[in-house]
Amino acid sequence: KEKKKKSPLALFLSQFKDILIVILAASTILSFVVGQLTEAVAIIVIMLLNAVMGFVQEYRTERTLESLKGLTAPVARVYRDGALKRINASAIVAGDVCELKAGDRVPADCTLLSGASVRTDESMLSGESETVEKKRGDVLFMGTSVMTGHAAVRVTATGMRTEMGKISEMIDESEEKPTPLQFRLKALGGFIAVTCVLCGAAVMLLGVLRGESFLSMMLTGISLAVAAIPEGLPAVVTVVLALSVNRILSRGAIIRRLHAVETLGCASVICTEKKGTVTENKMTVTDIFTLDGCYLLSGGGDSPTGELILNGAKTPPDKAVSAALTAAVVCSTAGVEKNSSGSLSCEGSPTEAALLVAAYKLKIYKNELLSRYEVIRENPFDSARKMMSVVAKSSEGSVVFVKGASDVVLERCVKVLKNGSETELEEKDALEIKRAIADLSDDAKRVIVVARGNERTGEEGLTFLALCGISDPPRHEVAPAVRRCRAAGIRPIMITGDHALTARAVAKSVGIARENEGVLTGTEIEAMSDAELEKRVRGVSVFARVSPGHKLRIVRALKKDGSIVAMTGDGVNDAPAIKEADIGVAMGISGSDVTKEASSVVILDDNFATIVSAVEEGRIIYKNIRRFIKFLLTSNLGEVLTVVLAMAMRMPVVFAPIQILLINLVTDGLPSVALGMEKGSSGVMSEPPRRANEGLFAGGMAAAVVLRGAVLGLCNLLCFSTVLRLTGVLEVARSATFLTLILAQMIHVFECKFEDGGFSVSEIFSNRLLVAASLSSIAVTVAVIYLPFLQKIFLTCAVTGTPLLVSLGCVALSVAIGLLGGKFPKRKGL
């Protein structure tokens, strides 16, 4: 059940909920009653324009977040028109037949038609942590997770008619909590709000005591408070975060939770899978080893043809090769068929598909084998067992076919198929097999052992048939991404269920493993205490033969050691480790529904380089947030100081209420959001990760805000007092100061843009939105000062001659002092 969305009208009206806005509106109506018609109408128009800008930003944010939810919506594999298709889970209807596998979220209430070793997690319904076994005819409930096995199911109820729908009020998904940054900004905004209200009250009181009109001073004080209070800081952060996730999306990653954008920039360790993330996940059987010979198999990963080569010559498959590929094909849930282009299309696990393709090349076809062998029982593969077996019945009797990890299956073998017959597994045979495993692993090949046995002994007492060496080349973009990681102070770690030698060879080829660096295996992790593991993880970059439980311990050990951990995963059992990590990263292609729901980030192409790009964007976005906060607070401080100091020095009120509100409109809206959309500098990935507990104002930003705001305020005051003394006309002094303030702030926005250095003329125009926003603000200011019909509304006059020179001189002085201040070294404060 979806949370009720705000209507556009409700969203627009929510822009007026602030108590100060209500008071200002009431005061404006009072001005209208006493005859100040023009100013009252202008203030109302400005308030409406502010509300429209706020509405547009929030509306865009909601639409962006909604579209991102759509991208991560669960899909279902459903039979339509006789073919298995992937559709949005919300489109299924009662009567549909769906396929489910381990890691899938059940899309509706269903009845189990057929399956093997199906167990579901119903804890969200029952509260029980134990998985529930499902047999034919049992009900699978919507929202529960398939933990093991695979199944065909018929949909019986959808949506609110399901068991989940009936109790939806109790489990209705809560709203996403504010991010830590938004919490900090809300607290900061509250402190500043109190300060600004007190300043506004002080201005009003000082003016009344000096004999100014009470209504006029009340409008001035309230307008100053409204303009100066950064009540929109958390909202602007949300807008910038939401708009920025589109940039991350363009680089291949979906941000599922906004807080991940903040945390990405802190990542100091990236733990990545090997299969499909570091490698291409384009599995191809290239080697087949039997005790009769070591064969090469030609042809690509989707080619229907290939040759078996022994000692440089083509050869037909011998009895061991045929038996091994027969076993591998029958003991498989994958499918392969030739498509219209002549290549092979695969459905299912890439490893299983590679074995089916190898068999296809040698004219061993699954449909023909299944007409001879009836699979009567299946023990599916999972990451704990690291093997799969089936019991198949044929005219010759029952047989058990097994395939899996080399060290797991080989230790269950007691016989070998050699020279066409089964013999006892001798020590020399075992040594020869282990040497072949080592050779293939050193060549970065994944090694699968294929064996067979009988129904009486099951998965024990097996006969070794063959080793299949499967090539999965590293992605070409991973090695440069690893180098970028290291330059950015981020430590890449590879965690895999593969053999230690294979893992090390792949990790070394892309730069994750250094020369002479060891590999830590799951067996070794089992023997360690948590304290010992915490020490070992500091010097290990490759973990092999690990289970999901090991991954969880590795993540916890890294976090205890002070690292900010990004953890990738795809299987249902990876969800705990992903949830435990500071940044959980799910694979968009191979990832299960359960893993995606536990994650903060989904990588659409399963590519390690995309993870690094997402981290880079996270760093850029955080810097941009700091930039616009610095601009917003500095500008507001300059405005407040200008008015308050003038009143304290017994000068006239520097700005009319309508001018204060116009300043707020043209400087606080578009320029600040535009500043939050900076593309970032090329050096962002040459800096170390920021600390997770680093304050928002670290690096001396608080001092910079105070000093730069003071400079802006004092230069405004200098302009006002000078022009007032030279001309004696309040309207001219206000107009010149109004011009000074806007111009100085629009130049200051570019100071914030280039706060990390790297200034160049061409870079000024790199953010077109910022240039357009700044020029628009300047154009509005010039129009208000020089167009006669606007002069009457905003109480301004044309600034020419000496007042204009004074104004521009004060702008130049403000900029010069700001640039001079930027040359001082930054403190590592706050």
C-alpha positions in Angstrom: 0.0 0.0 0.0 1.6 3.2 -1.1 1.8 6.3 1.1 -0.6 8.9 0.0 1.1 11.6 -2.1 0.6 15.3 -1.6 -1.4 16.9 -4.3 0.2 19.8 -6.2 -2.2 22.2 -4.5 -1.3 20.9 -1.0 2.4 21.2 -1.9 1.9 24.8 -3.0 -0.1 25.8 0.1 2.6 24.2 2.3 4.9 27.0 1.2 2.9 29.4 3.4 2.9 27.3 6.6 5.8 29.2 8.2 4.5 31.5 11.0 6.7 34.4 9.9 5.2 34.3 6.4 1.7 34.4 8.0 2.7 37.4 10.1 4.2 39.2 7.1 1.0 38.5 5.1 -1.1 39.9 7.9 1.1 43.0 8.2 1.0 43.5 4.4 -2.8 43.4 4.5 -2.7 46.0 7.3 -0.5 48.2 5.1 -3.1 47.9 2.3 -5.8 49.0 4.7 -4.0 52.1 5.8 -3.4 53.1 2.2 0.1 51.8 1.3 -1.4 50.0 -1.8 1.6 49.8 -4.1 4.1 48.4 -1.6 1.5 45.9 -0.2 0.7 44.5 -3.6 4.4 44.2 -4.5 5.2 42.4 -1.2 2.3 39.9 -1.9 3.6 39.3 -5.5 7.1 38.6 -4.2 5.8 36.2 -1.6 3.8 34.4 -4.3 6.9 34.2 -6.5 8.9 32.8 -3.6 6.2 30.2 -3.0 6.1 29.3 -6.7 9.9 28.8 -6.7 9.7 26.6 -3.6 6.8 24.6 -5.1 8.6 24.0 -8.4 11.7 22.8 -6.6 9.8 20.5 -4.2 7.6 19.2 -7.1 10.6 18.3 -9.2 12.2 16.6 -6.2 9.1 14.4 -5.6 8.9 13.5 -9.2 12.6 12.6 -9.3 12.4 10.4 -6.2 9.2 8.8 -7.6 10.9 7.9 -10.9 13.9 6.4 -9.0 11.4 4.2 -7.1 10.1 3.1 -10.4 13.6 2.1 -11.6 14.0 -0.2 -8.5 10.5 -1.6 -8.6 10.5 -5.4 -8.4 10.0 -7.5 -11.5 8.5 -10.9 -11.9 9.2 -13.7 -14.4 5.8 -14.6 -15.8 4.6 -16.9 -18.6 2.8 -14.8 -21.2 1.8 -16.1 -24.7 3.7 -19.3 -24.0 7.0 -17.5 -23.3 8.8 -16.6 -20.0 8.9 -12.8 -19.8 10.1 -10.2 -17.2 7.4 -7.7 -16.3 6.8 -5.2 -13.5 5.5 -7.2 -10.5 2.5 -4.7 -10.3 1.3 -6.0 -13.7 0.7 -9.6 -12.7 -2.9 -10.9 -12.3 -4.6 -13.9 -10.7 -4.0 -17.0 -12.8 -0.5 -16.0 -14.0 2.2 -18.7 -13.8 5.5 -17.3 -12.4 9.0 -18.7 -12.0 10.7 -18.0 -8.7 14.3 -18.6 -7.6 16.3 -18.0 -4.4 16.5 -14.3 -3.7 13.2 -13.4 -5.3 10.5 -11.5 -3.5 7.2 -13.3 -4.0 5.1 -10.8 -6.1 1.7 -12.0 -5.0 -0.1 -14.8 -3.1 0.7 -17.9 -5.0 0.2 -21.7 -5.0 3.3 -23.9 -5.5 2.9 -26.0 -8.7 6.4 -27.5 -8.8 9.8 -26.9 -7.4 12.9 -28.1 -5.6 14.1 -27.4 -2.0 11.8 -24.3 -1.8 12.1 -22.5 1.5 10.7 -19.0 2.2 11.3 -16.3 4.8 7.9 -15.4 6.3 9.3 -13.4 9.3 7.7 -10.2 8.1 4.3 -11.9 8.5 4.8 -14.4 11.3 7.7 -12.9 13.3 9.5 -16.3 13.1 13.1 -16.2 11.9 13.2 -19.8 10.7 12.6 -20.4 7.0 9.5 -22.4 6.0 9.6 -25.4 3.7 7.1 -25.3 0.8 5.7 -28.3 -1.0 3.4 -28.7 -3.9 0.0 -27.0 -3.2 1.4 -24.8 -0.4 0.8 -21.0 -0.4 3.6 -18.6 -0.9 2.7 -15.2 0.5 3.2 -11.8 -1.2 6.2 -9.9 0.2 8.0 -13.0 1.6 11.4 -14.0 0.2 12.5 -17.3 -1.5 15.6 -18.3 0.4 16.5 -21.6 -1.3 15.4 -23.6 -4.4 13.3 -22.6 -7.4 9.7 -23.0 -8.2 6.8 -22.6 -10.6 3.8 -21.0 -8.9 0.2 -19.9 -9.9 -0.9 -16.5 -8.7 -4.1 -16.6 -6.6 -4.4 -13.1 -5.3 -2.8 -9.7 -5.9 -2.6 -6.3 -4.2 -5.0 -5.6 -1.4 -6.6 -9.0 -1.7 -3.4 -10.8 -0.5 -2.6 -11.6 3.1 -0.1 -8.8 3.0 -2.8 -6.4 1.7 -5.1 -7.3 4.5 -2.7 -6.2 7.2 -1.1 -3.4 5.1 -2.0 -0.7 7.7 0.2 -2.5 10.2 3.2 -2.8 8.0 2.8 0.3 5.9 6.2 1.5 4.9 7.2 4.6 6.9 8.6 7.7 5.3 12.3 7.9 4.7 13.9 9.6 7.7 15.9 12.8 7.2 19.5 12.3 6.4 22.1 13.1 9.1 23.1 16.3 7.1 19.4 17.4 7.1 19.2 16.8 10.9 22.3 19.0 11.4 21.0 21.7 9.1 17.7 21.7 10.8 19.4 22.3 14.2 21.6 25.0 12.6 18.6 26.6 11.0 16.7 26.7 14.3 19.6 28.5 16.0 20.0 31.0 13.1 16.2 31.5 13.1 16.1 32.6 16.7 19.1 34.9 16.1 17.4 36.5 13.1 14.1 36.9 14.9 15.9 38.7 17.7 17.7 40.9 15.2 14.4 41.7 13.4 12.8 42.6 16.8 15.8 44.7 17.7 15.6 46.6 14.4 11.8 47.2 14.9 12.3 48.4 18.5 15.2 50.7 17.6 13.2 52.3 14.8 10.1 52.8 16.9 12.2 54.4 19.7 13.7 56.8 17.1 10.2 57.9 16.0 9.8 55.7 12.9 6.3 54.5 12.0 5.4 51.4 14.0 3.8 49.7 10.9 6.7 50.5 8.7 9.3 49.2 11.3 7.2 46.1 11.9 7.2 45.3 8.2 11.0 46.0 8.1 11.7 43.7 11.1 9.6 40.9 9.9 10.9 41.2 6.3 14.4 41.1 7.6 13.7 37.9 9.6 11.9 36.2 6.7 14.7 37.1 4.3 17.6 36.1 6.7 16.2 32.9 8.2 17.5 29.9 6.1 14.4 27.9 6.9 14.7 26.3 3.5 18.2 24.8 4.2 17.1 21.2 4.8 14.6 21.5 1.9 17.3 22.9 -0.5 19.6 20.0 0.6 16.8 17.6 -0.3 16.3 19.3 -3.7 20.1 19.2 -4.5 20.4 15.6 -3.3 17.4 14.5 -5.4 18.5 16.3 -8.5 22.0 15.1 -8.0 21.0 11.4 -7.9 20.0 11.8 -11.6 23.7 12.5 -12.3 24.6 9.4 -10.4 22.0 7.5 -12.4 23.6 8.8 -15.7 26.8 7.0 -14.5 25.0 3.7 -14.0 23.9 3.7 -10.3 20.6 4.2 -8.6 20.5 5.8 -5.1 17.7 4.1 -3.2 18.2 6.1 0.0 19.3 9.8 0.1 21.6 9.3 3.0 23.8 7.1 0.8 24.8 10.2 -1.2 26.4 11.7 1.9 28.0 8.5 3.0 29.5 7.7 -0.5 32.0 10.5 -0.1 33.3 9.0 3.1 33.9 5.5 1.8 37.4 4.3 2.6 37.0 0.6 1.7 35.1 -0.9 -1.2 34.5 -4.6 -0.8 33.5 -6.1 -4.2 32.5 -9.4 -5.6 34.7 -10.9 -8.3 32.1 -12.5 -10.6 30.5 -10.0 -12.9 31.8 -7.0 -11.0 35.5 -7.2 -11.4 35.1 -9.7 -14.3 32.8 -9.5 -17.3 30.6 -12.4 -16.2 30.9 -13.8 -19.7 31.7 -17.4 -18.8 33.3 -19.6 -21.4 34.5 -23.2 -20.9 38.0 -23.1 -22.4 39.5 -26.2 -20.7 38.3 -29.7 -19.9 40.6 -32.0 -17.9 40.1 -35.7 -17.5 42.5 -38.3 -16.4 42.7 -39.2 -20.1 44.0 -35.8 -21.2 43.8 -32.0 -20.9 41.6 -30.6 -23.7 41.1 -27.1 -25.0 37.6 -26.1 -26.3 37.4 -23.4 -29.0 34.6 -21.1 -29.8 33.2 -18.0 -28.0 30.9 -17.9 -25.0 27.7 -17.7 -27.2 29.0 -19.7 -30.2 27.1 -22.9 -31.1 30.2 -24.4 -32.6 33.6 -25.3 -31.3 36.4 -27.9 -31.5 37.9 -30.1 -28.8 41.7 -30.0 -29.1 44.2 -32.4 -27.5 47.9 -31.8 -28.0 47.3 -29.4 -30.8 45.0 -31.7 -32.8 41.2 -31.8 -33.1 39.7 -34.8 -31.5 36.2 -36.2 -30.7 35.1 -36.2 -27.1 36.2 -39.4 -25.3 34.0 -41.3 -22.8 35.0 -39.1 -19.8 34.3 -35.8 -21.6 30.9 -37.0 -22.8 30.0 -38.3 -19.4 31.1 -35.1 -17.7 29.1 -32.8 -20.0 26.1 -35.1 -19.8 26.2 -34.8 -16.0 26.7 -31.0 -16.2 23.7 -30.6 -18.5 21.3 -32.7 -16.6 22.5 -31.2 -13.3 21.4 -27.7 -14.3 18.5 -25.3 -14.1 19.8 -23.2 -17.0 18.6 -23.2 -20.6 20.2 -22.5 -23.9 18.8 -22.1 -27.4 19.9 -20.8 -30.8 18.5 -17.4 -31.6 17.7 -15.7 -34.9 21.2 -14.4 -35.3 22.7 -17.9 -35.1 24.3 -17.4 -31.7 23.2 -19.0 -28.4 20.9 -17.3 -25.9 21.2 -18.4 -22.3 18.8 -18.3 -19.4 20.0 -18.9 -15.8 23.3 -18.9 -14.0 26.2 -17.8 -16.2 28.3 -20.7 -14.9 25.7 -23.3 -15.7 25.0 -21.6 -19.1 28.7 -21.9 -19.9 28.6 -25.6 -19.3 25.5 -26.0 -21.5 27.2 -24.0 -24.3 30.3 -26.3 -24.1 28.0 -29.3 -24.4 26.1 -27.8 -27.3 29.4 -27.2 -29.2 30.0 -31.0 -28.9 26.4 -31.8 -30.0 25.3 -32.8 -26.5 21.8 -31.2 -26.2 19.7 -30.7 -23.0 16.4 -31.5 -24.6 17.7 -34.8 -25.9 19.2 -35.7 -22.5 16.0 -34.9 -20.6 14.1 -37.3 -22.9 16.5 -40.0 -21.6 16.9 -38.8 -18.0 14.0 -37.9 -15.7 15.1 -35.6 -12.9 13.3 -36.9 -9.8 15.0 -34.9 -7.1 17.2 -31.9 -6.9 19.5 -30.4 -4.3 20.1 -26.9 -5.6 23.3 -25.0 -5.4 23.8 -22.5 -2.6 26.7 -20.5 -1.3 27.2 -22.6 1.8 27.2 -26.0 0.1 29.0 -24.8 -3.1 27.6 -27.7 -5.1 24.5 -28.9 -6.8 23.2 -32.4 -7.4 20.2 -34.2 -9.0 18.9 -37.7 -8.9 18.0 -38.8 -12.5 16.2 -41.9 -13.6 16.8 -43.6 -17.0 16.3 -46.9 -18.6 19.6 -48.0 -17.0 18.5 -47.1 -13.5 19.0 -44.1 -11.2 22.2 -42.0 -11.1 23.3 -38.9 -9.2 25.0 -36.1 -11.1 27.0 -33.6 -9.1 28.9 -30.4 -10.0 30.4 -27.8 -7.8 33.5 -26.2 -6.4 36.7 -28.2 -6.9 37.7 -28.6 -3.2 34.1 -29.5 -2.1 33.3 -32.1 -4.8 36.7 -33.6 -5.1 36.9 -34.6 -1.4 33.7 -36.6 -1.9 35.2 -38.6 -4.8 36.4 -42.2 -4.2 36.6 -43.3 -7.9 37.7 -41.9 -11.3 36.6 -42.5 -14.8 39.8 -43.4 -16.7 40.4 -45.2 -20.0 36.7 -45.7 -20.3 36.1 -47.5 -17.0 35.6 -46.6 -13.3 38.6 -47.3 -11.1 39.6 -46.5 -7.5 40.9 -43.0 -6.9 44.6 -43.5 -6.2 46.9 -40.9 -4.6 48.7 -40.2 -7.9 45.3 -39.5 -9.5 44.4 -37.1 -6.7 47.8 -35.3 -7.1 47.4 -35.0 -10.9 43.8 -33.6 -10.4 45.1 -31.1 -7.8 47.9 -30.0 -10.1 45.5 -29.4 -12.9 43.2 -27.3 -10.5 46.3 -25.2 -9.5 47.3 -24.7 -13.1 43.8 -23.6 -14.2 43.4 -21.4 -11.1 46.8 -19.7 -11.7 45.5 -18.9 -15.1 42.6 -17.1 -13.5 40.1 -19.8 -14.6 37.2 -20.8 -12.5 37.3 -24.6 -11.9 34.1 -26.7 -11.7 34.4 -30.4 -10.8 31.8 -32.8 -12.4 31.1 -36.2 -10.9 28.5 -38.9 -10.7 27.3 -41.4 -8.1 24.4 -43.6 -7.2 21.1 -42.9 -5.4 22.1 -45.1 -2.4 25.2 -43.1 -1.4 23.8 -39.8 -2.7 26.4 -37.0 -2.7 29.1 -39.2 -1.2 31.2 -42.0 -2.7 31.3 -40.2 -6.1 33.2 -40.9 -9.3 35.4 -38.0 -10.6 34.6 -37.3 -14.3 36.3 -34.0 -15.3 37.4 -30.5 -14.4 36.0 -27.7 -16.4 38.1 -24.6 -16.6 35.9 -21.5 -17.1 37.3 -18.2 -18.3 35.7 -15.0 -17.1 38.0 -12.1 -18.2 38.4 -9.0 -16.0 36.6 -5.9 -17.2 39.0 -3.6 -19.0 37.8 -0.6 -17.0 38.4 -2.1 -13.6 42.2 -1.7 -13.4 42.0 2.1 -14.1 39.2 2.3 -11.5 41.3 0.5 -8.9 44.1 3.0 -9.6 41.6 5.9 -9.0 40.6 4.2 -5.8 44.1 4.1 -4.4 44.8 7.7 -5.5 41.6 8.7 -3.6 42.7 6.9 -0.4 40.1 4.2 -0.9 41.2 0.6 -0.4 39.7 -2.0 -2.8 39.0 -5.5 -1.5 37.8 -8.5 -3.5 35.6 -11.1 -1.7 34.7 -14.2 -3.6 33.6 -17.8 -3.2 36.1 -18.9 -5.8 39.3 -20.9 -5.3 42.1 -18.9 -3.6 44.5 -19.2 -6.5 41.8 -18.0 -9.0 40.9 -15.1 -6.8 44.5 -14.0 -6.4 45.2 -14.2 -10.1 42.2 -12.1 -11.0 42.8 -9.6 -8.2 46.5 -9.3 -9.2 45.6 -8.7 -12.9 43.5 -5.6 -12.0 45.7 -4.3 -9.2 43.6 -5.1 -6.2 46.2 -7.6 -4.9 49.8 -6.4 -4.5 52.9 -8.5 -5.2 53.4 -11.1 -2.5 50.1 -10.2 -0.8 48.3 -13.2 0.7 44.8 -14.5 0.4 42.5 -15.2 3.4 40.1 -18.1 3.0 36.8 -18.9 4.6 38.4 -21.9 6.4 41.0 -19.6 8.0 38.3 -17.0 8.9 36.3 -19.8 10.7 39.3 -20.5 12.9 39.8 -16.9 13.9 38.2 -14.9 16.7 36.6 -11.5 15.9 39.6 -9.7 17.4 42.1 -11.8 15.3 40.1 -11.1 12.2 40.0 -7.4 12.9 43.8 -7.4 12.9 44.1 -9.6 9.8 41.7 -7.5 7.6 44.1 -4.5 7.8 46.6 -6.3 5.5 44.5 -8.5 3.2 42.9 -7.4 -0.1 41.6 -10.8 -1.3 39.2 -13.1 0.5 38.4 -16.5 -1.1 36.1 -19.4 -0.5 34.0 -17.2 1.8 30.3 -17.7 2.7 27.8 -15.0 3.4 28.4 -15.4 7.1 32.1 -14.7 6.5 31.2 -11.6 4.5 29.2 -10.2 7.5 32.2 -10.8 9.8 34.6 -9.1 7.4 32.4 -6.1 7.2 32.1 -5.8 10.9 35.8 -6.2 11.4 36.5 -3.5 8.9 34.0 -1.2 10.6 35.6 -1.8 14.0 38.9 -0.9 12.5 37.5 2.5 11.7 36.8 2.1 8.0 33.7 3.3 6.2 32.7 0.3 4.2 30.9 -0.1 0.9 29.9 -3.7 0.3 28.6 -5.3 -2.9 26.5 -8.4 -3.2 23.9 -10.2 -5.4 22.6 -13.3 -3.6 19.9 -13.4 -1.0 22.4 -14.5 1.6 24.5 -11.3 1.0 21.7 -9.1 2.3 22.9 -9.2 6.0 26.4 -8.0 5.0 25.0 -5.4 2.7 22.7 -4.1 5.4 25.6 -4.1 7.9 27.8 -2.0 5.6 27.9 1.7 5.8 27.0 1.7 2.1 25.2 -1.4 0.8 25.6 -1.9 -2.9 23.4 -4.4 -4.9 23.9 -5.6 -8.4 21.2 -4.5 -10.8 21.6 -7.4 -13.3 22.5 -10.4 -11.1 21.2 -9.0 -7.8 18.2 -10.6 -6.0 15.1 -8.6 -5.0 16.0 -9.2 -1.3 19.5 -7.8 -1.8 18.3 -4.8 -3.7 15.8 -4.0 -0.9 18.6 -4.2 1.7 20.9 -1.9 -0.3 21.3 1.9 -0.4 22.7 1.8 -4.0 22.0 -0.4 -7.0 24.7 -0.7 -9.7 22.8 -1.1 -13.0 25.7 -2.7 -14.9 27.3 -4.7 -12.1 30.6 -3.0 -12.8 33.2 -2.1 -10.2 34.1 1.0 -12.1 30.5 2.3 -11.7 30.9 1.9 -7.9 34.0 4.1 -8.0 32.1 6.7 -10.2 29.3 6.7 -7.7 31.8 7.4 -4.9 33.2 10.3 -7.0 29.8 11.8 -7.5 29.1 11.4 -3.7 32.2 13.5 -3.0 31.2 16.1 -5.5 27.7 16.4 -4.2 28.8 16.9 -0.6 31.3 19.6 -1.7 28.4 21.3 -3.6 26.2 21.2 -0.6 29.0 22.9 1.4 29.3 25.5 -1.3 25.7 26.6 -1.4 25.4 26.6 2.4 28.5 28.8 2.6 27.0 31.1 0.0 23.5 31.2 1.6 24.8 31.9 5.1 27.4 34.4 4.1 24.8 36.4 2.0 22.2 36.3 4.7 24.7 37.4 7.4 25.8 40.3 5.2 22.2 41.4 4.8 21.4 41.3 8.5 24.6 43.1 9.5 23.9 45.9 7.0 20.5 46.6 8.5 21.3 46.0 12.2 24.6 48.0 12.2 23.0 50.9 10.5 20.2 51.0 13.1 22.8 50.7 15.9 24.7 53.6 14.4 21.5 55.7 14.3 21.4 55.7 10.5 18.2 55.6 8.6 16.8 52.1 7.7 19.0 50.9 4.9 16.4 48.9 3.0 12.6 49.2 2.6 10.7 46.0 3.5 9.9 45.3 -0.2 13.6 45.7 -1.1 14.6 43.2 1.6 12.1 40.6 0.3 13.3 41.2 -3.3 16.9 40.6 -2.2 15.8 37.3 -0.7 14.0 36.3 -3.9 16.8 37.1 -6.4 19.8 35.8 -4.3 18.6 32.9 -2.1 16.6 30.8 -4.7 18.1 29.9 -8.0 21.8 30.8 -7.5 22.1 28.5 -4.4 20.4 25.5 -6.1 22.5 26.1 -9.2 25.6 26.1 -7.1 24.6 22.7 -5.8 24.7 21.4 -9.3 28.5 22.0 -9.9 30.2 19.2 -11.9 33.2 19.1 -9.5 36.9 19.5 -10.0 39.2 16.8 -11.5 41.1 16.6 -8.3 38.2 15.4 -6.2 39.5 11.8 -6.4 43.0 12.8 -5.4 41.9 13.7 -1.9 41.6 11.3 1.0 38.0 10.3 2.1 36.5 12.7 4.6 35.9 11.4 8.1 32.4 10.2 8.8 32.2 12.4 11.9 33.6 15.4 10.1 31.6 18.5 10.8 29.7 20.3 8.1 31.9 23.4 8.7 35.2 21.6 8.8 38.2 23.2 7.2 37.5 26.6 8.6 34.2 27.2 6.8 32.5 28.7 9.8 35.2 31.3 10.2 35.0 32.0 6.4 31.2 32.5 6.6 31.5 34.9 9.5 34.4 36.9 8.0 33.0 37.1 4.5 29.6 38.0 5.8 31.1 40.7 7.9 33.0 42.1 4.8 29.8 42.1 2.8 27.9 43.9 5.5 30.5 46.5 6.2 31.0 47.3 2.5 27.2 47.7 2.1 27.2 50.0 5.1 30.2 51.9 3.7 28.3 52.4 0.4 25.1 53.5 2.2 26.8 56.0 4.5 29.0 57.5 1.8 26.2 58.0 -0.8 23.9 59.3 1.9 26.5 61.8 3.0 27.3 62.9 -0.6 23.7 63.2 -1.9 21.6 63.6 1.2 18.9 61.6 -0.6 17.8 58.4 1.2 16.3 56.9 -1.9 19.6 57.2 -3.8 21.6 55.7 -0.9 19.2 52.7 -0.7 19.3 52.1 -4.4 23.1 52.3 -4.5 23.4 49.9 -1.5 20.8 47.6 -3.1 23.0 47.4 -6.2 26.1 46.9 -4.2 24.6 44.0 -2.2 23.3 42.1 -5.2 26.5 42.5 -7.4 28.7 41.5 -4.4 26.6 38.4 -3.7 26.6 37.4 -7.4 30.4 37.6 -7.5 30.6 35.8 -4.2 28.6 32.9 -5.6 31.5 32.4 -8.1 34.0 32.7 -5.2 32.2 29.7 -3.7 32.3 27.9 -7.0 36.1 28.2 -7.1 36.8 27.8 -3.4 39.1 24.8 -4.2 41.1 26.8 -6.7 41.4 26.0 -10.4 40.0 29.3 -11.6 39.9 29.9 -15.3 37.7 32.0 -17.6 36.4 28.9 -19.4 35.4 27.3 -16.1 33.2 30.3 -15.3 30.7 29.1 -17.9 31.0 25.3 -17.1 27.8 25.6 -14.9 25.4 27.2 -17.3 22.6 27.1 -14.8 24.7 29.1 -12.3 25.6 31.7 -15.0 21.9 32.0 -16.0 20.7 32.3 -12.4 23.3 35.0 -11.6 22.6 37.0 -14.8 18.9 36.8 -14.1 19.4 38.2 -10.6 21.5 41.0 -11.9 19.0 41.7 -14.7 16.1 42.0 -12.1 18.3 44.3 -10.0 19.1 46.6 -13.0 15.4 46.7 -14.0 14.2 47.6 -10.5 16.7 50.4 -10.3 16.5 51.9 -13.8 13.0 51.2 -15.1 10.6 54.0 -14.0 7.5 51.9 -13.4 9.4 49.5 -11.2 11.1 52.4 -9.3 7.7 53.4 -8.0 6.9 49.9 -6.8 10.3 49.1 -5.2 11.0 52.7 -3.9 14.3 53.0 -5.9 15.8 55.5 -8.3 18.5 55.5 -11.0 22.0 55.2 -9.7 24.4 57.3 -11.8 27.6 59.4 -11.6 29.3 59.4 -8.2 26.8 57.2 -6.4 27.3 54.5 -9.1 31.1 54.8 -8.8 30.9 54.5 -5.0 28.6 51.4 -5.4 31.0 49.7 -7.9 34.0 50.7 -5.7 32.4 49.0 -2.6 31.7 45.9 -4.7 35.4 45.8 -5.8 36.5 46.3 -2.2 34.3 43.5 -1.0 35.7 41.2 -3.7 39.3 42.2 -3.1 39.1 41.5 0.6 37.3 38.2 -0.1 40.1 37.1 -2.5 42.8 38.2 -0.1 41.1 36.2 2.7 41.0 33.1 0.5 44.8 33.1 0.3 45.1 32.4 4.0 45.6 28.7 5.0 42.4 27.0 6.1 42.0 25.6 9.6 41.0 22.0 10.2 38.4 23.3 12.6 34.8 22.4 13.6 
